Amino acid sequence: MGEPKRQIRLGVSAIGMGYHIAAWRHPDASPGGNMELAHFIRSAQAAERGLFDMFFLADGVGIRMYDEPPGALARSSKNVQFEPLTLLSALAMVTTHIGLIATASTTWNEPYHVARKFASLDHISGGRAGWNVVTSVTAQEAQNFGHEAPPDYDHRYDRAAEFVEVVRGLWDTWEDDAFLRDKASGINFNPSKLHILNHRGRHFTVRGPLNVARTPQGAPVIVQAGASEPGRELAAATADVVYAAAQTLEDAQAYYASVKSRMAKYGRHPDALKIMPGLMAIPGRTRQEAHDRYEILQELIHPVVGLAAIAGSLGDLSAFPLDGPVPEPTNPRMLSRARILLDMARRDNLSIRQLYLAIAGGNGHRTIIGTPADIADAMEEWFTQGAADSFNILPPWLPGGLEEVVDQVVPELQRRGLYRTAYEGRTLRAILGAAPAPNRHAGAARRAAE
């Protein structure tokens, strides 16, 4: 038999009410859904019905939206949200296959906390946990932890690399067969299968052991989203999945090649990492119907909220004419995202208003509005042209915007033979086509025996 046909994979970023900045105002949305468990249950179950790999929760340890211009925050739903691991533990009880991914920052956490929480979620979910590794960049978050501003760029990434190293070491505390739990002999675990980390590094001193057993996957899946040079390097070294942002095929191909080409020096095969660009897909039975669906949300954008959507990257532009050109920012907050927005504005000659309308849904990610065939065509092109292994669906509003993709686009991909018709396994690593994570200590013992 030949190699199985390579297929597109999908995840969903289920942020709050959805990705569109007016999502909470959609006529069919529950305006307080970002704090309603039923809202997330319906969304997670829709994604699982669509055979998605992952249900992903972005997060920050604070309100990350700047109130720029003043009054923007009061008009936004980006204000309150569940702590993601708590929420995913609840969703693990009402789903059976889909991977459950949460963001946890390496800037305002300690490795032991993160290792323990994600290992616990992996057990609770039966092997479906994943950690989205980020660094924190906002002053609002820093000010919740006794700092006026986040650490500088190089420090954040240096800490992040060591942080991931420590967490992975803690996940290897126990070998798979460490626990005997033999009532007759009274032996609960084999002491030779317990390994103390004793990590001492530049940023962390962590003895261990982790007080959670080896997880069903061996270790939760590592997800990363860095577009910068240090971010790409960290992804090539440690990530199982990378979320990416690109507007054009050429940019997506360049990013894909850049990250995959770095993996060999870490002893990794390129297929061990799935690159997953964000994609907002708005389907309709006709192109006009799809555009009409999107316009429902576009017409609900208040200009103050539109300016706030780009302030997080470019700063407050309210002093400039809305219908004038986008100025070069003097102090961009998020370098890679600022460049994406500026490139969009320059390429398409967009005014400030046109720029915020252009990114109102996908926040700088690619947006496809059209028939299911149009959306499948767009996915297939990137998938076959070395730009993507999979796609992170960004619903304009939840849960309806996700349900439309599941009910319309997934069947079209299946018709083309480009998408699974059933889950291939019960753990997230199995669904991704990856083997369980090996334990470094068990591997070393086997090599010594040989």
ZIJOFEN-V556505 format. One record per residue. N is the residue number from 1. RES is the residue in one small letter. PHI is phi in degrees with one decimal (NA if undefined). Layout:
n: [N/N]
res: [RES/RES]
phi: [PHI/PHI]
This chain:
n: [1/2/3/4/5/6/7/8/9/10/11/12/13/14/15/16/17/18/19/20/21/22/23/24/25/26/27/28/29/30/31/32/33/34/35/36/37/38/39/40/41/42/43/44/45/46/47/48/49/50/51/52/53/54/55/56/57/58/59/60/61/62/63/64/65/66/67/68/69/70/71/72/73/74/75/76/77/78/79/80/81/82/83/84/85/86/87/88/89/90/91/92/93/94/95/96/97/98/99/100/101/102/103/104/105/106/107/108/109/110/111/112/113/114/115/116/117/118/119/120/121/122/123/124/125/126/127/128/129/130/131/132/133/134/135/136/137/138/139/140/141/142/143/144/145/146/147/148/149/150/151/152/153/154/155/156/157/158/159/160/161/162/163/164/165/166/167/168/169/170/171/172/173/174/175/176/177/178/179/180/181/182/183/184/185/186/187/188/189/190/191/192/193/194/195/196/197/198/199/200/201/202/203/204/205/206/207/208/209/210/211/212/213/214/215/216/217/218/219/220/221/222/223/224/225/226/227/228/229/230/231/232/233/234/235/236/237/238/239/240/241/242/243/244/245/246/247/248/249/250/251/252/253/254/255/256/257/258/259/260/261/262/263/264/265/266/267/268/269/270/271/272/273/274/275/276/277/278/279/280/281/282/283/284/285/286/287/288/289/290/291/292/293/294/295/296/297/298/299/300/301/302/303/304/305/306/307/308/309/310/311/312/313/314/315/316/317/318/319/320/321/322/323/324/325/326/327/328/329/330/331/332/333/334/335/336/337/338/339/340/341/342/343/344/345/346/347/348/349/350/351/352/353/354/355/356/357/358/359/360/361/362/363/364/365/366/367/368/369/370/371/372/373/374/375/376/377/378/379/380/381/382/383/384/385/386/387/388/389/390/391/392/393/394/395/396/397/398/399/400/401/402/403/404/405/406/407/408/409/410/411/412/413/414/415/416/417/418/419/420/421/422/423/424/425/426/427/428/429/430/431/432/433/434/435/436/437/438/439/440/441/442/443/444/445/446/447/448/449/450]
res: [m/g/e/p/k/r/q/i/r/l/g/v/s/a/i/g/m/g/y/h/i/a/a/w/r/h/p/d/a/s/p/g/g/n/m/e/l/a/h/f/i/r/s/a/q/a/a/e/r/g/l/f/d/m/f/f/l/a/d/g/v/g/i/r/m/y/d/e/p/p/g/a/l/a/r/s/s/k/n/v/q/f/e/p/l/t/l/l/s/a/l/a/m/v/t/t/h/i/g/l/i/a/t/a/s/t/t/w/n/e/p/y/h/v/a/r/k/f/a/s/l/d/h/i/s/g/g/r/a/g/w/n/v/v/t/s/v/t/a/q/e/a/q/n/f/g/h/e/a/p/p/d/y/d/h/r/y/d/r/a/a/e/f/v/e/v/v/r/g/l/w/d/t/w/e/d/d/a/f/l/r/d/k/a/s/g/i/n/f/n/p/s/k/l/h/i/l/n/h/r/g/r/h/f/t/v/r/g/p/l/n/v/a/r/t/p/q/g/a/p/v/i/v/q/a/g/a/s/e/p/g/r/e/l/a/a/a/t/a/d/v/v/y/a/a/a/q/t/l/e/d/a/q/a/y/y/a/s/v/k/s/r/m/a/k/y/g/r/h/p/d/a/l/k/i/m/p/g/l/m/a/i/p/g/r/t/r/q/e/a/h/d/r/y/e/i/l/q/e/l/i/h/p/v/v/g/l/a/a/i/a/g/s/l/g/d/l/s/a/f/p/l/d/g/p/v/p/e/p/t/n/p/r/m/l/s/r/a/r/i/l/l/d/m/a/r/r/d/n/l/s/i/r/q/l/y/l/a/i/a/g/g/n/g/h/r/t/i/i/g/t/p/a/d/i/a/d/a/m/e/e/w/f/t/q/g/a/a/d/s/f/n/i/l/p/p/w/l/p/g/g/l/e/e/v/v/d/q/v/v/p/e/l/q/r/r/g/l/y/r/t/a/y/e/g/r/t/l/r/a/i/l/g/a/a/p/a/p/n/r/h/a/g/a/a/r/r/a/a/e]
phi: [NA/-80.9/-65.3/-62.8/-65.5/-64.9/-128.0/-68.0/-117.9/-130.6/-127.2/-132.7/-93.6/-99.0/-72.6/46.2/-91.0/129.7/-83.9/-70.1/-68.0/-108.7/-54.3/-65.8/-93.8/-57.3/-56.1/-99.5/-88.0/-81.9/-62.3/-107.0/-59.6/-65.1/-123.9/-122.0/-59.2/-59.5/-59.9/-78.2/-62.0/-61.8/-67.2/-64.6/-70.0/-64.9/-63.1/-68.9/-61.3/-84.5/61.0/-69.5/-68.0/-142.6/-114.0/-114.8/-113.4/-71.3/-160.4/-146.7/-93.0/153.2/-75.8/-93.7/-78.3/-77.2/-83.3/-131.6/-63.8/-53.5/99.0/-66.1/-63.0/-67.9/-100.3/-114.3/-95.4/-86.5/-132.5/-128.5/-162.6/-67.5/-64.4/-68.2/-70.1/-63.0/-63.8/-66.1/-63.0/-68.1/-68.3/-61.4/-79.2/-119.8/-133.8/-129.8/-124.0/-64.9/-67.9/-119.4/-113.3/-126.7/-84.1/-141.6/-78.2/-85.0/-87.0/-119.6/-132.3/-112.1/-56.9/-63.0/-57.8/-65.9/-59.6/-68.7/-65.7/-73.3/-63.2/-62.9/-62.0/-63.3/-67.1/-60.2/-91.1/74.9/96.3/-122.4/-86.8/-145.3/-111.8/-89.4/-84.5/-135.3/-109.0/-95.0/-117.8/-98.4/-67.3/-58.8/-70.2/-56.8/-71.6/-84.9/-131.1/80.8/-127.0/-82.3/-147.4/-69.0/-60.5/-67.5/-54.5/-63.1/-63.8/-59.3/-75.5/-64.4/-63.0/-61.6/-61.4/-69.9/-58.2/-62.1/-58.8/-67.3/-60.2/-65.0/-64.9/-65.7/-64.4/-94.8/-55.2/-110.0/-75.9/-57.7/-106.4/-67.2/-93.8/-89.9/48.7/-90.3/-62.9/-64.7/-85.9/82.7/-91.8/-87.8/-143.5/-86.3/-58.4/-71.4/-99.4/-105.6/-127.3/-85.1/-70.1/51.6/-80.4/-133.9/-135.6/-67.6/-107.7/-136.6/-124.4/-134.3/-77.8/83.0/-80.4/-73.5/-95.5/-132.6/-65.2/-49.8/-89.3/-56.0/-89.4/87.6/-163.9/-55.6/-69.1/-101.4/-116.5/-142.5/-136.7/-73.1/-100.0/-73.3/-60.7/-61.6/-64.5/-65.6/-66.3/-62.8/-63.7/-62.3/-82.1/-128.0/-85.0/-96.2/-139.3/-124.4/-85.3/-128.1/-128.9/-154.5/-97.8/-118.6/-58.0/-62.9/-64.7/-66.2/-63.7/-64.0/-64.7/-56.7/-66.5/-61.3/-73.1/-63.7/-70.3/-85.8/-73.5/-59.4/-68.5/-100.5/70.4/-115.5/-82.8/-55.7/-71.8/-73.8/-125.4/-99.1/-97.1/-129.8/-65.6/-71.7/-145.5/-90.6/-117.5/-119.9/-90.4/-152.6/-62.1/-129.8/-63.2/-64.8/-62.8/-62.5/-65.1/-62.6/-62.7/-69.8/-64.5/-54.4/-78.9/-57.6/-72.3/-95.9/-83.0/-80.0/-53.7/-63.4/-70.8/-61.7/-64.4/-64.6/-65.3/-103.1/-65.2/-60.5/-105.4/-103.0/88.5/-75.6/-105.4/-67.6/-78.2/-99.7/-61.9/-58.5/-99.7/-97.3/-68.3/-77.6/-76.0/-70.8/-70.0/-81.8/-146.9/-62.9/-82.9/-119.3/-60.0/-68.0/-69.3/-59.7/-65.7/-60.0/-67.0/-65.4/-61.6/-59.1/-62.4/-71.3/-63.2/-105.7/53.9/-90.2/-78.1/-58.4/-62.0/-64.5/-67.1/-68.9/-67.3/-68.2/-106.2/-59.0/-91.9/-92.9/55.4/94.6/-83.3/-67.2/-122.9/-121.2/-117.9/172.6/-74.2/-54.4/-65.9/-60.1/-69.4/-64.5/-58.8/-63.1/-63.6/-62.3/-60.1/-65.6/-65.0/-89.6/-108.2/69.1/-120.7/-161.2/-97.5/-162.5/-136.4/-98.2/-72.1/-112.0/-65.5/-63.3/-147.8/-119.2/-88.5/-59.0/-63.9/-75.5/-60.5/-64.6/-66.0/-62.0/-82.1/-114.5/-83.5/-57.6/-60.8/-68.1/-65.1/-64.3/-59.3/-85.0/73.8/-99.9/-146.3/-59.7/-112.1/-159.6/-67.7/-90.9/-167.4/-102.5/-97.3/-63.7/-62.0/-64.5/-63.4/-77.3/80.0/-110.4/-75.7/-56.4/-65.2/-74.3/-88.7/-60.5/-76.0/-63.7/-63.3/-66.1/-66.6/-63.8/-64.5/-65.4/-68.1/-74.1]
